[in-house]
């Protein structure tokens, strides 16, 4: 009976940009990859499996994270991207043959890059990101305020679990509205404002907004929360016309691309 090899997996330390937590992750094994491949057959399960894969690969965690539910509660979506980068880096090392479309001639070409050469880290300057809320008075929908926050993995999992089966609600709109905690509407005939917190009501309210209000919400979110993240950026030159461009590499897309090519 096979009892296992004495394997010392490579490890990589990661500090999250928004919550400033320190983790050490090990590389994936074949079983981890097979579980992730299976998750792609059920889109609503991809996020859950990815979170579990990252969590189970952690060999060192902060004292505040004792179990999986703590991981979901205290890690933000932007933090997960950084953990995913660490897992990607220690498992696969490089992003190979990344496909690029030229912004000038619109032709496709491929580049081979080393992930560590593209790494950009912008940490959040504080320790309140999990509790911080920003009120935005919408410019077009008068009398309505939107409260935004940085969503956690728990927020995302709850939204997917409760909303993915709701008629007409897509994964895209679930993801887009994670940053919205509530809407607040002042009504002249009512002393207290109307507060909208139910997720389907929040989604319906969001869908009804003028386009300028949506842009205002996302511009403010990026200013207050979104820019504090890990990015993979690189300078490329079109192989067809020579045009220079700076591109952002999608961590999740490339991670699953490498899982499937293994």
N, C-alpha and C positions, 0 to 999 in steps of 0.2 A: 504493500500500500504506500502510495506517495505521501510523504509527510511534509513536503515543502523544501525549497532551497533556502540556504542562508544568504539572503540577498540584502545588500545595503543599497537602498535606492538613493539616487542623487537628491539633494535638498536645496531649497532656495528660500531666502528670507524675504518677506514682503511687508512693507509698511503701507497701510491704506491711506489715500490722500485726504479723505474727508473726516474719518473718525480717528485717525492716527493710531490704529491698532497694529500690533506687530504679530505676524504669523510666519511659520515656516512650513512650506509645502514640499512634498515628495513628488517624484515623477509618476505619471500614470503607468499602470501595468496593462496587460492584454485584457484582463477581465473588466477593468474600468472602461476601456475603449469599447468593448462589446456592449456594455450596458448603455453607454451614450449612443451608440449606433441604433440600438433598439428604441431609444426615446424619440428619435427623429420620425418614427412611424406614427406617433401620436403627438401632434403639435402642442396640445395643451399640457403635455407632460414634459416637454423639453426643458422648460425653466426649472421645474422641480428636480429633474434628474441632474441638470447641470449644477444646481445648488448643492445637492447631495454629493455629487462627484467632487466638487471643490472642498466641501467640508470633510469628507472622508480621506482626502489626500493631505489634510493638515496634520503635521506631526507635533507642532507646537502652537498653542493658542493663548490669548490673553486670559487672565484669571476670571474675567467677567463672562467668558464663554465656556460653559460647562457642557452644554448639549446643543443639538441641532437647532432647537427653537430659539436659543440665545443667539446663535449665529444669524438667524433670520431677523431677529429683533434689533441687533446692534450693527449690522453691516448694511451699507447703502448700495444702490445699484452701481454707482461710480466706484465704490470700493471693490465690488465684485469684479469689475473690469480689470482692476489692478491685480487681484488675486488670480484671475484668469490669465493675465499676462505672465505672472510668475509660474503658473502651472504649464503654460505653453512653452515658456523659455526653458524650464528644466527638463521638459519631456521631449521637445522637438528642436529646440535651439534656433532654428532659422525659419523665416517665411520664404518659401521658394516659389519662383515663377508666379509672382503676383500679377494679376491681369489689370491693366490700366487702359483707360480710354483718353486719348488726347483731347484737351479742351479746344484746340485750334482746328486740327484736321479731322477730328472725330474718329480716327482709326484706332484699333486696339493693338496693344503690344504688351510684352511681358518683361518683368524685371525680377532679379533675384537679390534678396536683401538679407542681412543679418538683423534679427529683431532688436538686439541690444543697441544697434546703431541708430535706431529710430525712436528710442524711448524718450518721452517727455513727461515730467512729473510736476504738477502744480498743486501743492497742498493747501487745504483750507486754513485760513489764519485764525483759528479759534477752536473751542471745544463744545460749541453749542449747536452743531449742525442738526442733531436729531430733534432738538426742541425749537429751533428757529422757525418762525412763521413770518411771511411777508404779505401785507395787505396791498392789493393793487386796485385802485379805482379805475374801472374800465372806461376808456375814452369815448367809445361809441354807445355802449349800453348804459345810459345815464342812470345813476342811482344804484348801480350794482357794483359790488366789490368782490374780488376773487382773492382767496387766501392760498398761497402756495407754500410748498415745503420740499425738502429733499426726501423722496421715498426710500424706504428700506426694502430689503428682500421680503420681509413679512407683509408689507403693504402690497407688493406685487403678487405674492402667492395668494393672499386673501382675495384680491381683485380677480385674479384668473379663476380661482375656485368658485367664486360666487357669481361672476358675470359672464364667463365664457359660453355658458349654455343659454344665455338670455337672447331671445330673438332680435336679430338686427345689430347685435353688438359684436364688433370684430376685435381681434387681438390688437390691431393697430390703435383703435380708439381707447381700449383698456390701458394700453401702455402710455398713450399721450396724456390721459387724464390722471395718471398716478400722482403727478406733481400738484394736483388741485385738492386741497383739503375740504374746501367748502366755498359756496357762494353766499353772499349776504345782500339782500335787496331792501332798500328803504322804500316804504309805501306810505304816502301822505296820510291815508285814513287809518293807519295802524301805528300805535305808539312804538312798539318794538319791531325791529327789522325782521324780515323773513329770512331764515337761515336754512340753506340747502346742504345737507350732509349725506343723505342717502346716495349710494354710488350710482344707481341707475338715474336718479334725478340729476346728479352732478354731470353725468355723461350727456343726458338730454339737454341740460342747460348749456353745456360746452358746445354741443353741435349746433345750437341756435345762434351762437355768437357771430357777429360780423368778423370778417377776416382780420381787420385791423386789431380787434380786441385779442384775437388769438396770437398775433405777432407780438403784441404788447406783453402778454403773459409769458411767452417763451423768451423774449428778449430779457425780461426782468429775471426769469428763472436762471438763465445763463449767467447773468451778472452776479446774482446772489449765491448760486449753488453750482450750476452746471460746468463752469470753467475750471473748477477744482477737481482735477481728474488726471488719469494717465492716458496719454495718447501715443500712438505710433504714427509719426509723421516722417515723410521722406521727400527729398528733392529728386525729381525725375526729368529726363529729357526724352522727348518723343523720338523713337527710332525712325519715324517716317519724315517728319518735318523739322525736328530739332527744338520744338517749343519746350520751354522750361515750365514746370508746375510743381506745387507742393501738394501732396495727397495725404489724406488720413486713411490709415489701414484699419479695417473693421476687425477688431479682436475676436469677436464671437464667430464671424463668418470664417476667418482663417483657422480658428481653433477647430471647428467642426470639419473644415476641409482637410486638415491634417489627420483628424481622427478617422475619416473615411478613406484616406489614401494609405493608411498604415496597414 
